[in-house]
Amino acid sequence: MTWVSVRVPAKINLQLAVGPRRPDGYHDLVTVFHAVSLHDEITVEPSGRDRVTVTGEGADQVPADRDNLALRAVAALRSAVRDRAGGPGRVHVTIAKRIPVAAGLAGGSADAAAALVACNELWGCGLTQQQLIPIAATVGSDVAFALLGGTAVGRGRGEQLTPALAPATQYHWVLALADGHLSTPEVYGALDRLRGGKGARGDGQSPRPGGPRGVAPRETAQSPREVAPDTGLMSALRSGDAKLVGPRLSNDLQQAAVSLFPPLRRTLTAGLEFGALGALVSGSGPTCVFLAASAERALELAVAISGAGVCRSVSRVSGPVPGAAVVGTG
Ligand code: C5P
């Protein structure tokens, strides 16, 4: 085999409940990951040394050196299988990006997961998804989910995954991509400051439909010692009814993201005014996510948000979709 290509989805978080900062600097969390139909494609082929080439959306912002998460994943898999397969060789990783960089959509983690799947195939390691998951977790908190895809509850740093049992409903989403980036550690840092500061109000339930339209998303004080899955969201997902899911979307990082990127408030409000069933910042942002009742409503919503000039661009996606998968070999 001389090359392997893998397609891997972006994720959004339907719930992101963030607990206190741990001694290791991470935050314990409970999250509901949801993989959506916005994909990067990565190709690996043997090379004299490990290297990466990035093309497409935001390629110039992706590190092309050892800081690249895909290269870190290659190194992690190589050291995990060192004693097998006669010692895996070096690879050239080509990443065709469509998932925006530093957007709260786990694009870098997706590329790392794809690199694991691709090298597992190229090197003939034969590791199962269950065996790849702990290796993925050493590379980043969201990498394991990009292997799994679908809808899953993440605990710990987000790497301990349980697939969510749900009917085969497809949800229709509009992503409002922002004109800027947010750094995940900075957003977690802002949340810590908001929670520690006098009068800080941690966020961020999305506004409930039926609440006053045109009012900025409601923010509630919260600094929980323990975080738990939202039983209301889980039962809404089991019902497969987007109208029930929309009001349950929540993200504790939302207020922190909005504090670092204030225009997001206008974007969220606009999407709700245009009839989204729910709205929230995706992960650490700055992408905003809107749930629509159908593919047609998603198209109308995308046109309206785009026309309002409250973001850089919009993208319509659906989910859940499967995780990283081989799409070609040669
Ligand atoms: O694991 P990953 O490298 O993706 O995390 C990036 C950063 O996000 C961490 O260095 C940390 O600052 C923050 N983070 C966190 N708690 C988590 C996940 C990430 O504080 N559960």
Boltz pocket constraint, residues with backbone or C-beta under 6 A from the ligand:
constraints:
  - pocket:
      binder: B
      contacts: [[A, 25], [A, 26], [A, 27], [A, 28], [A, 29], [A, 139], [A, 140], [A, 141], [A, 142], [A, 156], [A, 157], [A, 158], [A, 184], [A, 185], [A, 186], [A, 188]]
      max_distance: 6.0
